[in-house]
Amino acid sequence: MKTQYEQIGRLLTRKSGCTSMDIISAAGTVSPHSRIAEMKRSGWSVRKVKVAGRNFHRYYGTAPQA
């Protein structure tokens, strides 16, 4: 079984990105924003984009260089 961070990393690198609800359902966490903050601290480049006309954001990420 993959860790929460591996699952979130897979979601962030999708072409369509992910929403907070995607993270909650896929990774089984109740605090997606703190998980995103941990990803940023570990070297991920994560950006949050407001969806026009909607009340939510999409997250897009790039893995750290090895």
N, C-alpha and C positions, 0 to 999 in steps of 0.2 A: 504494500500500500504506500502511495506517495504521501509526503508530508504536505501540510497546508501550504507552505511556501512554494513547493514544486507545482502544486495545483494552481495556485494564484499566478505563478510565473507563466504557466501554459496559457491561462486566460488572458494575461496582459499582452502576450505576444501574438494573439490572434489578430487578423486583419481588421475585424470589427471591434476590437477592444473588449472591454467588459464593464458592467455596471456593478454597483454595490450588491445588488440582489444576486447577480451571477456568482459573486465571491461567496456570499452567504450560503447559497444552495450547493455550490460545487465543493467548497473547502470545509463546510460545516462549522464556520466560525460566526459568532454573533457580533464581532467588532471588525468589520472590513477595513475601516480607516486606520486602526492601529496596525493591522497587518501590512497595509500599504506603506505606512511610516517605517516599519521594520525593513521592508524591501528596499526603501530608499536608503536607509542607514547601511544596508549591506552592499550598496553599490549600484542598485538598479536605477535607471533613469525612468521615472514615472511622471506622466503628464495627465492632467485632468481637463477634459473638454466639455463645456456646457452644451447640451443638445438644444438646438434652436427650437423655441416654442414648447419645450417640455420642461418638467420640473426635476430633472436628474442629470447626472454627468456620466461620461464614459471615460474610462481609464485606459491608457495605452502605455506600454512599457518596453524598455530595451534592457537586455541582460548586461551585466558588467563584463568588460573585456577580461579574458583570462590571462 
